[in-house]
Structures are given as structure tokens and as C-alpha cells.
């Protein structure tokens, strides 16, 4: 008999060694993009935590150079591996047809404030 394993709103991942994970911030780990559901200090031995991967709205820190307007898309900077929203996001231009850009991971729902936080939601292609 089959059974439900998860509601698909969060997945378990393992933080890279010696990396601080801040609860509520946006990360890419093991190819998954999501919002950290726990705080993991750099010195903690148990590195497992959950990433929320549904389209909830979150207020997250974004790079100072990311001056995206409401409705704009954000994507990860080039390069593979671990990415952190506060340092590795950049604005992505939407195609002329108005569709979601292929490399987009989030959509801006509230512009970046003076504290460096913007309201975003994940986009799924």
C-alpha cells in the first residue's frame, strides 16, 4: 500500500561544513532552492535542516546591487554549488513575451528596503 511521505512544501538538506545558515534566508543547496526553516551555526555538528520550497512570501536579505522592482525576477549568480540569497542573487530580465525567465528562482513581491530586505517568492518552471 502506498502512503504520503511529504506534502512537498519542504525538503531535508545538509548544510555545507562550517557554513552559517540563517533561518528564513534563501539558499541553494544540493540543487534545491528554498528558505531555511532552521538556524545552523557554523560550528554545529548536526548540519541537517529543512528548506521550504513552496511559493510562500518571505522577507529575505538580498545583495545591495539587486535593485529589482516589484514583479522582477531574481536568479543565482553563475557557478555551481552552494548559494546564499544575501550574496548570490542577481536581477534577471523577463523575456519580451512576459513569461518567467528560465534561470529565475524567485519573483520580487516587495522592493528592497534600506535594511537590505525584499519580499520574494519562489518561482517554479
N, C-alpha and C positions, 0 to 999 in steps of 0.2 A: 504494500500500500504506500502511495506517495504521501508526502507531508511538506508543509511550508517550512522553509529554512529561514527566510528573512523577508521583510516587507520591501526590500530593495532600496530603502532610504539611507542606509549606512553600510559601510563595509569595514572590515578589520584590516589594518595595515601595521607595519612595524617601522618606527621612526629610524632614520639612519643614526649610527653611533655618534655620540657627542653633539647631537643637534637638538636645540631647544625647539619644542613645539608649543605654540601658544594657542590655548583654547579659543575657538571662534575665528581663527585666521584661516586663510585659503592656502592649500598646499597641493602639490603633485607628488605623489609617492607611488612607486611601482606602477606607473602608468595611469593611476587613478587621480582625478581632481576632485577635491571636496573640502569641506570645512571641518577643522579639528574639533572633536567633541570632548577632548581631554587636554590637560596641560601635561607635557612631558619635559621634565628638566633634563639638561644636557648630561647630568651625572647619573640619572636613573638607570637601573639595570633592566627593569621590565619596560621595554620600548613599544609594546603593543597598544594600540588605541583605535578608535573608530573615526572614520571620515564620513560626514553626512554628504550624500551625493544627489539629493533631490533638489528641486528648484525653489527652495525656501529663500527668503530675502535675508541677507546677513550684512552687517556693517563691518567692513574689514579695512585694514590698513593697505594702502596702495602706494607705489612709488611717487615721489614728488613730481617727476616728469610726466606722470599719467594724468593729464588734464582732460579726461574724457567727459563729454556731455551726457545727459540722460538719454538713454537709448543706444549709446555707442557700445561697441563690443571690446572685450579685453582678451588677450591671448598670452601664452607663455613666451618668454624670450627664447631665442634659439638655444639649442643644446639639449642633450638628453639628461635623464636622471631627476633627482630631487629639485623641486622648485618651491619657492615661498612667495606668496602674494605680495608681501610688503617690499620685495626687492626684484621680483622676476616677472611682473606683469607689464604689458605694454598695450596701447590702444591699437585696434585693428580697424581699418576702413571697411565699411559694408559695401558689398557689390552694388552696382548700379541698379540691379533688379530688386533691391531691398531684402534679399534673402540673408540668412545668417552666414557669415564668413566661415569657411571650412576650418580654420585654425582657432576659432573663437572658443573660449571656455566659460566666459561669463558676460553678462549684459549689465550695464550700469543703470540702476534704477534711481539713484540719488547721487549727485555730484560730490566730488572730494571736498571735504571741509578743511578748515585751517589746521585741524589736528591730524590731517592725513588720511581720514577715513571716508570711504564711499560705500553706498549701499549697492550691493550686487546680487545677482542670482546666477546660478549655473545654467548653461545652455547645453542641450543635448541634441546632437545631429542625428 
